[in-house]
Amino acid sequence: MSSQSPLLASLQALLKRRESHSGRRKLTIAPPGSVDFSSNDFLSLSRSKVLREDYFSHFRRAAELPLGSGGSRLLDGNSAYVEDLEKEIASFHNAPSGLFFNSGFDANSAMFSCIPQPGDVILYDEYIHASVHEGMRLSRAGKYLPFRHNCVADFEHQLQSLVANDALIPSGKRSVFVALETVYSMDGDVSPVAAILDTIDRVLPKGNGHVIVDEAHSTGIYGPCGRGLICHLGLEDRILARLHTFGKALSSGGGIFCTHSQRKDLKLSISVFYSSHCSVFAYLEGLSLKLCA
């Protein structure tokens, strides 16, 4: 019998190393009657009898629709049902347009891999979600730099340093993207979004500073009817794109990136470019009726 393969030996060694540092992840099932302090089901909607009844009632009313999407939305996985729902949800969040994704992770990795162009810069809060890091890793941006968590002073320092060392930034010819979460998942603290936006307007008066926010942990919790922190603060018109996910407080799955811009041409360009050039979007199955319902 042949000896253990090098691959298997390597994987087992890595697992043992993780176990020695209490870092090995395992699938678990919570025992009945236990108290769960790690759930994302903030509003307990997953156990709502009213929501369950409405969900199955909607299925009966939509009996003529296929259960599955049938493919990528760029092929045959799109439908009027999905587009109407997309518009309805974007409008709910006071945004003129939006685009569905199968998960928040997919949406963030797609956005940051696609929208920043060669040479652009991404500034991100050091506590930003792993999905944004994945998108930055795949992006064509010239550089991506962290700033201290929720520290407006350090954010301005990093921004001023970019302005001083790259003539294309103060001239407005190079874009700076800023990645934030409105509510950070690990500590539950709230981002100083308004102060960061004011800093961008002051340091980058040419309008080449663009903020992208992840509202995964504020959706359903903050704002009128759970519209999120950006709507609560009335900052919708100052944010390039907002991610609202459905898998946490809303007890479903998937998410939507709502785009907003005071310049209609920029809003249109982002929506068209995102759907036609983003490889993540192109190869994802469209959302099924089970999720859209």
C-alpha positions in Angstrom: 0.0 0.0 0.0 1.3 3.4 -0.9 2.3 5.8 1.9 0.2 8.8 2.8 0.0 11.4 0.0 1.9 14.7 0.6 -1.4 16.6 0.1 -3.2 14.7 2.8 -0.2 15.0 5.2 -0.1 18.7 4.6 -3.8 19.2 5.2 -3.7 17.1 8.4 -0.7 19.1 9.7 -2.6 22.4 9.1 -5.6 21.1 10.9 -3.5 20.0 13.9 -1.8 23.5 13.9 -5.2 25.1 14.0 -6.4 22.9 16.8 -3.4 23.8 18.9 -4.4 27.4 18.6 -8.1 26.7 19.1 -8.6 28.0 15.6 -10.2 24.9 13.9 -13.8 25.6 12.7 -16.4 22.9 13.1 -20.0 22.5 12.2 -22.3 22.4 15.2 -26.0 22.1 15.9 -27.4 24.1 18.8 -29.1 21.8 21.4 -32.9 22.3 21.9 -33.7 24.9 24.5 -30.2 26.5 24.3 -29.8 30.3 24.2 -28.1 31.5 21.0 -25.8 34.6 21.4 -24.4 34.4 17.9 -27.4 34.4 15.6 -27.9 37.0 12.9 -31.7 36.6 13.3 -31.9 39.9 15.2 -35.7 40.2 15.0 -36.5 36.5 15.3 -38.4 36.7 12.0 -37.2 33.1 11.1 -39.7 31.9 13.8 -42.5 34.3 12.9 -45.8 32.4 12.2 -47.2 35.5 10.5 -44.2 35.7 8.1 -44.4 32.0 7.5 -48.0 32.2 6.5 -47.5 35.2 4.2 -44.5 33.4 2.6 -46.5 30.3 1.7 -49.5 32.4 0.6 -47.3 34.2 -1.8 -46.1 30.9 -3.2 -49.7 30.0 -4.0 -50.4 33.3 -5.7 -47.2 32.9 -7.8 -48.0 29.3 -8.8 -47.3 30.1 -12.5 -43.7 31.1 -11.9 -40.9 28.6 -12.0 -39.2 27.7 -8.7 -35.7 28.1 -10.0 -34.2 31.0 -12.0 -33.0 28.8 -14.9 -29.5 30.4 -15.2 -27.6 33.6 -15.0 -29.7 36.8 -15.3 -27.6 37.8 -18.3 -28.9 34.6 -20.1 -32.3 33.2 -19.3 -32.4 33.7 -15.5 -34.0 37.2 -15.5 -37.7 37.9 -15.2 -40.2 40.8 -14.9 -40.9 39.4 -11.4 -37.3 39.9 -10.3 -36.9 43.3 -11.9 -40.1 44.6 -10.3 -39.0 43.3 -6.9 -35.6 44.9 -7.4 -37.2 48.3 -8.1 -39.5 47.9 -5.2 -36.8 47.2 -2.7 -34.5 49.9 -4.1 -37.4 52.4 -3.8 -38.0 51.3 -0.2 -34.4 52.2 0.6 -34.8 55.6 -1.2 -32.6 54.6 -4.0 -33.3 55.0 -7.8 -31.9 51.6 -8.7 -30.5 48.3 -7.3 -29.1 45.0 -8.3 -29.7 41.6 -6.6 -27.0 39.2 -5.5 -27.1 35.7 -4.1 -25.4 36.8 -0.9 -23.8 39.9 0.6 -20.4 38.3 0.2 -20.9 37.9 -3.5 -22.1 41.5 -3.7 -19.2 43.1 -1.9 -16.6 41.0 -3.7 -18.2 41.9 -7.0 -18.5 45.6 -6.3 -14.9 46.1 -5.2 -13.4 43.8 -8.0 -15.4 45.6 -10.7 -16.0 49.3 -10.1 -12.5 50.7 -9.1 -10.6 51.3 -12.3 -6.8 50.8 -12.9 -4.9 53.3 -10.8 -7.8 54.1 -8.5 -7.4 54.0 -4.7 -9.5 52.2 -2.0 -9.4 53.5 1.6 -11.0 51.0 4.0 -11.8 50.9 7.7 -9.4 48.3 9.2 -12.5 46.3 10.5 -14.1 46.0 7.1 -15.7 42.7 6.3 -13.7 39.8 4.6 -15.9 40.1 1.5 -14.5 43.6 0.8 -11.0 42.2 1.2 -11.8 39.5 -1.3 -13.1 42.2 -3.7 -10.0 44.4 -3.3 -7.8 41.4 -3.8 -9.4 40.9 -7.2 -9.7 44.5 -8.1 -7.7 46.6 -10.6 -7.2 49.4 -8.1 -3.7 50.8 -7.9 -3.6 50.5 -4.1 -5.8 49.8 -1.1 -5.0 51.3 2.3 -6.6 50.9 5.7 -7.3 53.6 8.2 -7.8 53.1 12.0 -11.3 51.8 12.9 -13.9 54.6 13.1 -11.1 57.2 13.4 -12.0 60.3 11.3 -8.6 61.9 12.1 -6.6 59.0 10.7 -9.0 58.8 7.7 -8.2 62.4 6.9 -4.5 61.9 7.4 -4.5 59.0 4.9 -6.6 61.0 2.5 -4.4 64.1 2.7 -1.3 61.9 2.2 -2.9 60.5 -1.0 -3.6 64.0 -2.2 -0.1 65.2 -1.5 1.6 62.2 -3.3 -0.6 61.8 -6.3 -1.4 64.8 -8.5 -4.2 62.9 -10.3 -6.2 62.8 -7.1 -6.5 66.5 -6.3 -7.1 67.2 -10.0 -10.1 64.8 -9.9 -8.7 62.5 -12.6 -8.3 59.6 -10.2 -11.0 58.2 -8.0 -10.8 57.3 -4.3 -13.3 54.7 -3.0 -14.0 54.5 0.7 -15.3 51.2 2.2 -17.3 51.4 5.4 -19.8 49.3 7.3 -22.6 51.4 9.0 -22.7 48.9 11.9 -19.6 46.7 12.4 -20.4 43.1 13.1 -17.7 42.3 15.7 -18.3 45.1 18.2 -21.6 46.5 17.1 -20.3 50.0 16.9 -21.6 52.6 14.5 -19.5 54.3 11.8 -19.1 58.1 11.8 -20.4 58.2 8.2 -21.5 61.8 8.2 -18.1 63.0 9.4 -16.3 60.9 6.8 -18.5 62.3 4.1 -17.8 65.9 5.2 -14.0 65.1 5.2 -14.2 63.8 1.7 -16.2 66.8 0.4 -13.5 69.1 2.0 -10.4 67.3 0.9 -11.7 66.1 -2.5 -13.8 69.0 -3.8 -13.7 67.7 -7.4 -16.2 65.0 -6.6 -13.8 62.0 -7.1 -14.3 60.6 -3.6 -16.9 57.8 -3.6 -18.3 56.0 -0.5 -19.5 52.4 -0.6 -21.2 51.2 2.6 -22.2 47.7 3.9 -25.5 48.0 5.7 -25.8 44.3 6.5 -26.0 44.8 10.2 -28.1 48.0 10.2 -30.8 46.7 7.8 -34.0 46.0 9.7 -32.6 47.7 12.9 -32.0 51.4 12.0 -34.0 53.9 10.1 -37.7 54.2 9.3 -39.2 50.6 8.9 -35.6 49.2 9.1 -34.3 51.0 6.0 -30.8 51.2 7.5 -28.5 53.8 9.1 -28.0 55.8 5.9 -31.7 56.5 5.5 -31.9 57.2 9.3 -29.2 59.9 8.8 -30.7 61.2 5.5 -27.4 60.6 3.6 -28.8 58.6 0.7 -27.8 61.2 -1.9 -24.2 61.3 -0.7 -23.4 57.5 -0.9 -22.4 55.9 -4.2 -23.6 52.4 -3.3 -25.2 50.7 -0.3 -25.4 47.0 0.3 -28.5 45.7 2.1 -28.5 42.0 2.9 -31.5 39.8 3.5 -29.9 37.0 5.5 -29.7 38.7 8.9 -32.5 40.7 10.4 -34.8 39.9 7.4 -34.3 36.1 7.9 -34.0 35.2 4.2 -31.0 35.2 1.8 -29.3 37.2 -0.8 -28.8 41.0 -0.9 -29.1 44.1 -3.0 -26.7 46.8 -3.9 -28.6 50.1 -4.1 -26.8 52.7 -6.3 -27.3 56.5 -5.9 -25.8 59.5 -7.4 -26.8 63.1 -7.9 -25.5 62.8 -11.4 -27.9 60.7 -13.5 -25.2 59.8 -16.0 -22.9 58.4 -13.3 -25.8 56.4 -11.8 -26.7 54.9 -15.2 -23.0 54.2 -16.0 -22.5 52.3 -12.8 -25.7 50.2 -13.2 -24.9 49.3 -16.8 -21.2 48.7 -16.2 -21.8 46.6 -13.1 -24.3 44.2 -14.8 -22.4 43.9 -18.1 -18.7 43.8 -16.9 -18.9 42.2 -13.5 -17.8 38.5 -13.8 -19.3 37.6 -10.4 -22.7 38.8 -11.5 -22.4 37.2 -14.9 -21.8 33.7 -13.6 -24.2 33.8 -10.7 -27.5 32.0 -11.0 -30.4 34.4 -10.8 -32.3 34.5 -7.5 -34.9 31.8 -7.3 -38.6 32.3 -6.4 -37.9 30.7 -3.1 -35.6 33.6 -2.1 -37.4 36.4 -3.9 -40.7 35.5 -2.2 
